[in-house]
Amino acid sequence: MASVIAVIPTRMGSTRFPGKALAAETGRPLVLHVADAVARSSRVDRIVVASEDSAIEAACRAAGVDHVMTAATHPNGSSRMAEAAADLDADVFLNVQGDEPEIDAGTIDATVDALVATPDAGVATAATPLKRGADHDNPNIVKVVTALDGTALYFSRTPIPHGDDTPLRHIGIYAFRPDVLARYPGLEPTPLEQSERLEQLRLLEHGIGIAVARVPTGHGGIDTPEQYAAFVDRWRTNHPD
């Protein structure tokens, strides 16, 4: 069975929610809630948080979660992840964003399995049916269409023709083969990536196949204080004690 290391890239300098990695109204920092969620996966062998901040490092160390210090200049989470993974050894490196405390273990497992089952793909991700009545025109909802073999054809913030099938909403989790992850920071930005503001298009434009795991439900990330407050309310409802 393939060995899997999950890397959780995060930082303190979030534009819309500064310091969210250590927001702790539940009594536990947000980034550690993400680590807790990833730990429920049956496919992950090790979890590592990657950040540029000593306070995040201290919180992880205190909780017994591995941390790798990275540069403060990374343009995105995959770049930060690549630095963190340079001295690690695994068959698959999983990128789980540091603001997704409600990611489902089944989504993680399916993403890893999709990469393992698709030898020609260098990366795998996940998608879920876009619910009837959802705002297909919302640019914050990233859509994906797939080929007959289940690999990605295109990702877009705008509606994409999808034939007779239900359109798919992209879920921002990525499983990388080590060689592809090592190459990623050196790949030149691409026109479609810059037009859509979607870093996964850089992979497609450079000819790297992306397998897509279809999962029944998605989850929301936390970008704003209001979204964090809603998460705290849900967490307290599920943890009344």
N, C-alpha and C positions, 0 to 999 in steps of 0.2 A: 504493500500500500504506500502511496506517495506520502512523503513527509511534508507537513504544511506549517509554515510560520505565518501568523497573522501580525501585520504591522499596522498600528493605529497612528497615522500622522496627525499631529495637532499643533496648535500654536496659541500664544496669548493674544496676538494682535488682530483678532477678528474685527473687521470694519463695522459690521452692524451690531456686534455683541462682544465688545472687548472683555477679555478675561473669561470667556464662557467655558473654557476647558476646566476651570477650577470652580465654576459656579456650584454651590453645594447646599442649596435650600432643602434638599432631601437628607442632608447629613453626610452625603458622599459626593465627591467631585464628579462632574459630568463625564470626564474622560474615563473614570473608573467604572461608571455605569456602562460605558461602551465595552470596556474590558470584561465586565461581568456577562454581558450579552454574548460576546464572542466565545467566552468560556463554555457556553452551553452547546456549542457545536461539537459534533462527534468527529469532525475531520481535522480540527486544529490541534497541533501538538504543542505549540508554544505561542505566547502572546508578548509582543514588544510594543511599547509606546515610543514614538519618535517625536521629539520636539526640540525647540531651541531655548527652552526656558528652565532655569534651575528650580523654580517653584513647582512646576509640573513634575520635574524629575524627583523632587523631594516627596511630593504626594504619592507618586508611584512607588518609590522605594519604601515608604512607610506602610503601604498596602501590600507589599510583596509582589508588585508587578514590575517586570523588567522594563527598563527605559534606556534608550540610546539618544545621546545628545547629538543634534545635527546643526548645520549652519542656519542662520536666520534669513538667508537670501533666496530660499527656494520659491519658485513661482507657483508651485502646486503641490498637492499631497503626494502624487506619484514620484515627483522628483525627490522630495524629502524621504520617501520610502526607499528609493534606490540607494541613497547614501546610507541609510540605516542598515540595509540588507547587504551591503558590500562585504561585511565581515561575518555574515551569517550563512549557514548551510542548510538548504532545504530544496525539495523538488518543486514546491509551489510556494510563492509568496502572495499572501492575501492582503489587499488594501481595504481596510474598513475605516471610513472617515471618523474622526474623533468627535463628531457631533450627532451620532446616530445611536443613541442608547437603546432604541427599541427594535433594532435589527433582529430579524428572526433567525434562529439557528438553522432552520430548514433552508432558508435563502443562502446562508453561508455554505452549507453542505452541498446544495445543488450547484452553486457556482464552481466550487472545487471539482465536483464530479464532471461538470460540463467540460472543463479544461482537460481533465484526465482522459475523457472519452473522445476528445477531438484532437488527434495528434497533429493535424496541420494548423491548429490555432496556437497563437503565442500568448493569448490572453483570453479570459472568460469574464463575463459579467452576467447580470440578471435583468429580467423584465417581467412585468405583470400586466394583465389586461387592464386597459384604461376603462374605468367604470362608465356605464351608460349615464349620460348627463354631465360627465366631467367636462371641464373647460378645455377642449382640445386646442384652443387658440392661445392658451396661457403659456408664455415663453418660459416660465419656471417649471413647466412639466415637459421633460425631455422625452421625445418619442423615438422609437426604434423600429425598423423593419428588417426582417431576416430573409435569408435565402432558403431554398428548400432543405439544405443540410443543417439549418439552425444557426448558421453564422450570420453576423451582422452585415447588412448591406449599407445602412446609413442611420445616423442619429440626427435629430433636428429639434430645435425649439419651436418650429412651426409645424402645422399638420402635414403628415406624409401620406400619400395614397397607400392604402393597405388592403385593397381588394375586398373580398367578402369577409375577411377575418376581423375580429375585434382588434383595434389598434393597441399597441403595446407601450406601456410607460416604462422608461428605463429606470433601473435601480442602481445607484452609484456605488457598486461594490466591484472590485476587480481582483481576479486571480492571475498572476503572472508566472510564466516560466522564467527561471533565473536569468537566462541569456537575454531575453527580451527586456526584462526590468533593467539589466545593466546597460543595455543600449538606449533605453528611453531618454535619459537626460541629454544625450548627444544628438537626438533626432531634431532636425530643423523644424520650427513651427511651420504649419502648412496653411494654404489659403482657406480651406473649408473650416479648419479648426479656428482660425481667427475670425472668420465671418460668423460662425455659429456660437463662438465662445464655448467650445466643447473640446476638452483635451483628448478625448478618446478618438476623435476624428484624425488626430495626428497619426495614430497607429494605423488606421485604415488607409490613409493617404500614402503611408510608407510601405504598404503591402503586408501588414501584419494582421492576420485573421483574428477575429474576436468571436468566440463561441458565446451563445446567449442561452442561459438557463431560464426556462419559463416557470415562474412560481405563482401560486394562487393569489397571494396578497403581497402588498408592499408595506412600506413604513415611511414615516416622515423624519427628516433631519431637523436640527435645531439651528436656525440662522438668526433669530431675534430674541430679545428678552420675553416677548409675548409668547412665542412658541415654547420657550423654556418654562414659563409659568404654567402653560397648559400641560407640559410633561410632568411637572411637579404635582399638579392636581391629579393626574392619572396615576402617578406613582403612589401618592398617598391613599388614593382609593383602593389600590391593590395591596397596600401594606398598611392596614389600619393600626397595627400595633407599633 
